[in-house]
Amino acid sequence: MTTIPVKDAWKQGALLSEADYAAWYRRSVEDPEGFWGEHGKRVDWITPFTKVKNTSFAPGNVSIKWFEDGVLNVSANCLDRHLESRGEQTAILFEGDDPADSRAISYRELHGEVCRMANVLKAHGVQKGDRVTIYLPMIPEAAYAMLACARIGAVHSVVFGGFSPDALGGRLAGAGSSVLITADEGRRGGKSVPLKKNADRAVEIAAKAGQVVSTVLVVQRTGGDVAVTPGRDIWWHEARETVEASCEPEPMGAEDPLFILYTSGSTGQPKGVLHTSGGYLVYAAMTHQYVFDLREGEVYWCTADVGWVTGHSYIVYGPLANGATTLMFEGVPNYPDASRFWQVIDKHQVNIFYTAPTAIRALMGAGDAFVEKTSRKSLRVLGSVGEPINPEAWNWYYKIVGEERCPIVDTWWQTETGGILITPLPGAIALKPGSATRPFFGVKPELVDSEGGVLEGAVSGNLCITDSWPGQMRTVYGDHERFEQTYFSTYPGKYFTGDGARRDEDGYWWITGRVDDVINVSGHRMGTAEVESALVSHPKVSEAAVVGYPHDIKGQGIYCYVTLMTGEEPSEALKKELVAHVRNEIGPIASPDQIQFSPGLPKTRSGKIMRRILRKIAENDFGALGDTSTLADPAVVDDLIEHRQNKE
Ligand code: WT7
């Protein structure tokens, strides 16, 4: 496998050298107290911490605390402390869906808007510890809303704007939010997204689940015609005129919650990942600075949505804590055409660009001409996140987009980890296409076999992390037992990531993908159990089993085996109906790619569905089904193979 050594140009002015990485890493794992005690000072503390690390992965007693006696405010760290030195610098560079629509928001303006929104929330009774749900498009108000919550100590729960009313309703109820912040409509690829309409339905669904939403703050984005419920709905543009542009930041304990973010797991409904204030901010800011080798005055662009953790850590909190200029893009990669990303890079002279493999593959498929007609000379560092990047896409990104001038940082992490854990550093770590390379400071990865035995040397296995880092999630909101069960019970004493990985002879890490029933569709994480439960909620469906299969653009596609109720007939029309049903229940990101009607599913005699077999059939790899002798009825397999959908 080719290695790309750190180029001299990447070393020029770099924050860290190869020797620095080695020394810092060694210290970070040998003396975490000393290392993090020092780097914890990168944020402003109202009351400095005296304790650094107090963490345990011990079975039955998982507890994670960092900087626990420190007091700070996250929004003050992202805003107030920059006002003197960089008040007029652009904090958020907004690029609308329509290429004619862009604007720059300075740190001073951002501070004012955040304070105003904080005051509006306060005026509607929001207090420290209350949960506020945010369902917004990619507009600056999404950042205002998050930072406004942080300012007054409210806990935000951002729900991706592509989720359905059902999904939003469930999350409103799960978080116990009585306040929702949304917009009239979103704009994506020239089309409107009916956010307020969805929000209205979600509020009804939440009410049925016992959660009353008493305030809906509505941002006017398109001016589209939307229903307004008097006494409940407030227009942001009206409310902001009634409040002051200053608001004292609430002093928060380092371990006070900052946000909840729902994410899919291998079983059950999505869980609320809880992140707290101090450790999260230190880790998000530090990784953002070193992983992207951030320089003063640069323009940084992460194309994620604020509805995902990448948007939290690397559009809002990390960049703003670092006083960077962060670009927020409302649109999609192929609107008006497949040159959009590269045109935006030229327009705003973007230096650091961070996107997902699925976008890279889609744009690669559109042809090089869309890239080559743009300059991209401003680019210095390229990043990738969300799923394994195949070497072909990596090489295209490196050669065509970056013209071999820019290092690619392939950053591996998770909603749960709060920030990047395994990644190259531009001036310090040689690259291998497809490898996330080396652990960040303080991160101790380990490979274990299925019995939990620790694997040494160049080997593949299940990826665990053996000690805590400051950005780690603290609990599943309202369910600490589920937290322990999900992450610390498979391999007791270790955080189990759910990913498989390989360590090569140079100690480089290659993430191979999920080893559990979580699938990754276009970088969106989904539990197969969620899609199954959406399918079986359809009156004609008796049973469903969902697996991922390789998909050229999306990384993985969603393959559904569906058993119908007795008397129901399979048809193309019913397939369409089921696709629409799943979109309705979860959202468009969960649209099934393949539906196979199957009279029977392969089950063991004890009734357990053998997903391994279903995966193989979906992958068209049924030559090697492995041991089928434990099946209750081996004949179902032949029928499944015969009627498979993914024939190539
Ligand atoms: C899962 C986490 C964390 C940002 C976005 C996704 C996969 C993420 C990589 C990468 C290979 C990756 C893993 C992980 N993943 N980044 N660079 N290489 N796989 O967050 O939705 O919590 O998903 O995404 O499978 O477990 P998420």
Boltz pocket constraint, residues with backbone or C-beta under 6 A from the ligand:
constraints:
  - pocket:
      binder: B
      contacts: [[A, 263], [A, 308], [A, 309], [A, 310], [A, 384], [A, 385], [A, 386], [A, 387], [A, 388], [A, 389], [A, 410], [A, 411], [A, 412], [A, 413], [A, 414], [A, 415], [A, 416], [A, 422], [A, 436], [A, 497], [A, 498], [A, 499], [A, 511], [A, 512], [A, 513], [A, 514], [A, 520], [A, 523], [A, 524], [A, 525]]
      max_distance: 6.0
